[in-house]
């Protein structure tokens, strides 16, 4: 994570992508990943990763399917960004930038 000095001289950490974007990208790269592994990759707690996945599911950005004892996720690349400034763009555009094969990041989408 990048550290910059704020106006008061204190260090501030920030990134261009939110934790929601990082979780979505991690799942797009590995649709059968355990949430524990996603949380570690993103740098959040497993509980935070669970809450983010719940948000993404509720927003229609991914779907969870139970396969045996594991979950498998399907990302919806046609979902639109939530912020008004980017609402005309689909999350598939972001996935294409950060995944090896963004167009096929999720089977059946």
C-alpha positions in Angstrom: 0.0 0.0 0.0 1.3 3.5 -0.8 2.0 5.9 2.0 1.8 9.6 1.5 2.3 12.5 3.8 -0.9 14.4 4.5 -1.1 18.2 5.0 -0.3 17.8 8.7 2.7 15.6 8.0 1.0 12.4 9.1 1.3 9.3 7.0 -1.9 8.2 5.1 -2.4 4.9 3.4 -4.7 4.8 0.3 -5.2 2.9 -2.9 -7.1 3.5 -6.1 -9.3 0.5 -5.7 -11.7 -0.2 -2.8 -11.7 -3.5 -0.9 -14.8 -4.4 -2.7 -13.0 -4.1 -6.0 -10.0 -6.1 -4.7 -12.3 -8.9 -3.4 -14.2 -9.0 -6.8 -10.9 -9.2 -8.7 -9.5 -12.0 -6.4 -12.7 -14.0 -6.9 -12.6 -13.4 -10.7 -9.1 -14.7 -10.7 -9.9 -17.8 -8.6 -13.7 -18.5 -8.5 -13.2 -21.5 -6.1 -11.0 -19.6 -3.6 -11.8 -19.9 0.1 -12.8 -16.6 1.7 -9.9 -17.0 4.1 -7.5 -16.9 1.1 -9.3 -14.0 -0.5 -9.1 -12.0 2.8 -5.4 -12.7 3.1 -4.8 -11.6 -0.5 -6.8 -8.4 -0.1 -5.5 -7.6 3.4 -8.7 -7.7 5.3 -10.2 -10.0 7.9 -12.2 -13.0 6.9 -15.3 -11.4 8.4 -14.8 -8.3 6.3 -14.3 -10.5 3.2 -17.6 -12.2 4.0 -19.4 -8.9 4.4 -18.0 -7.7 1.1 -19.0 -10.9 -0.7 -22.5 -10.4 0.8 -22.6 -6.8 -0.6 -21.4 -8.0 -4.0 -24.0 -10.7 -4.1 -26.8 -8.4 -3.0 -25.7 -5.9 -5.7 -25.8 -8.6 -8.4 -22.0 -8.6 -9.1 -21.5 -12.2 -8.2 -23.4 -15.4 -7.5 -22.4 -18.1 -5.0 -23.0 -21.8 -5.7 -22.3 -24.5 -3.2 -20.2 -27.3 -4.7 -19.7 -30.1 -2.1 -18.1 -28.4 0.9 -16.8 -25.4 -1.0 -18.4 -22.3 -2.6 -17.9 -21.5 -6.3 -18.4 -17.9 -7.4 -19.6 -16.6 -10.8 -18.8 -12.9 -11.5 -21.3 -10.9 -13.4 -19.2 -8.7 -15.8 -22.3 -6.9 -17.0 -22.9 -5.2 -13.7 -22.5 -1.5 -13.8 -20.4 0.6 -11.4 -22.4 2.2 -8.6 -20.9 5.7 -8.6 -22.7 8.1 -10.9 -19.4 9.1 -12.6 -18.8 5.6 -13.8 -22.3 4.1 -13.9 -22.3 3.9 -17.7 -19.4 1.4 -17.5 -19.5 -2.3 -16.6 -17.3 -4.1 -14.1 -16.2 -6.4 -16.9 -14.1 -3.4 -18.1 -12.2 -3.5 -14.8 -11.9 -7.3 -14.8 -10.4 -7.1 -18.3 -7.7 -4.8 -17.0 -6.7 -6.9 -14.0 -7.3 -10.5 -14.9 -5.5 -12.7 -17.5 -8.7 -13.3 -19.4 -11.2 -10.8 -18.2 -13.8 -11.6 -20.9 -14.1 -15.2 -19.5 -13.4 -14.4 -15.9 -16.6 -16.2 -14.9 -18.0 -19.3 -16.7 -21.6 -19.0 -17.6 -21.8 -15.2 -17.5 
